[in-house]
């Protein structure tokens, strides 16, 4: 099937912008997984909850979507802190915390279904034209268009990822988090206040879910099972991007979504959900070869 | 193995065989289809929990993919019955083999690098679920998005003629899984797996071929789950992706094992029995969502309050009465 370069460019652009949204969702997961050792499934549920709360506040209370962040960001910060505090109290190991967040993930799907109903909810018809009217790109690409909501996703992703990367790499607290990741006990001995720092990181990661949730509410129809559709891209982006690396997660999410969108141009679109995992499994499939190479190099060195 | 271990092993094997014979002998006396159907689900969950524990409980590599292996067994059975005149035994073998082959393929890749241990392994096995769901949904040979009617394929066969027959097959699979778990627990095989759980790097440096053990045990665990999926295809009658590959299966299996505990080979069996009964009681609530919420909350509480499970708590209780002898009993 031949595809015009314009269609391909538009598809890749759409994929990249949707990747920005998934990069925003992956940000919190990547930071918690990489720096706190918690592969937090519940982060996806928080994003869903953020979307549903935004939906309710906009559709029922007629709030401006951005104003909803005044409620969701602090509330989610507290939820993130409380969840991490529970892990600390339980002295939960990585797998235990993974199991707990997995259970909360499934509980949240049912809770959302009970509170908001399992039906699709769409905020788009209630939004002002400024949110829904496509914007043409300036010269030299006037044939390409983007949705304002996608632009918002791009801005949110760049802001959140940029601030996180700067904070982790350039600030005193960020360096403390890095030290904590290397060895918590030594970091504590050197004066890093591990517990408050851990709680703060978890809270901030959860707060990013509130922002991503707002974009989700504006961008797509909501259903309680949405996180199941996100798991692929988000987890794969987190793993391919490198745990604890916000910029890596964003770039990986953008790349995966561009590949997934381009796939649909040439191949049956019903196979596209497997593309993200296909990328991951190609990465995994290379591992035996890499191991053999590593082992033979070690053997040669020892010989 | 010393004589005391041999006697204990023989006693446990005897108990499994006796329980299996008793369960099979009771089938004609159980008049109610509900009881037999419940019994079938009961033994299926026992087989799943024990098969999960065989690899994940012993090695510490927790898999979220057990539902996939079970589902593959179900779909392999449906495919064999739909596209051939082969008897159920062939479908059973195909179910176990197809799940085991997938586990070998995934295991060879994933276990080759130590970076995929721990929670990364769990997430990779979860990822496997989504790929398999997409493949099964799109291959007309397996499902094609429309689901498969299995009941009409099984009509006229021994397995399709009664729920009691399904119960017998399910019981034999559960008993076989228990025997494999028992043998693993009492042999060099189990010791190797536990050494991987305790410290894989040390185990490897002491000469344990960890890669090989992990791949083959993962395959055995998956194959047993696949076998458990075979009678499930006929029990369901209509097989569809949403019901077969639900995320609840790995969650429940892990919950059963954690609740029952992994310090004894029979821990998952106790956990499976407890969870199946609780689930049955929750049906009376009338709201699947609320049942799910309660089950999830129970799961979190179990992890928080019983980290070593029921079988792990019994020695602690006994120790309060008498001085401990120490050690992990299998």
Interface residues (C-beta under 8 A of the other chain):
Chain A: X33 X39 X90 X92 X94 X95 X96 X98 X99 X100 X102 X103 X104 X106 X107 X109 X110 X111 X113 X114 X228 X231 X232 X235 X236 X239 X268 X270 X271 X273 X274 X277 X278 X280 X281 X284 X285 X287 X288 X290 X291
Chain B: X60 X62 X64 X108 X109 X110 X112 X113 X116 X118 X119 X120 X122 X123 X124 X126 X127 X128 X130 X131 X133 X134 X135 X137 X138 X145 X247 X248 X251 X254 X255 X258 X287 X288 X289 X290 X292 X293 X296 X297 X299 X300 X303 X304 X307
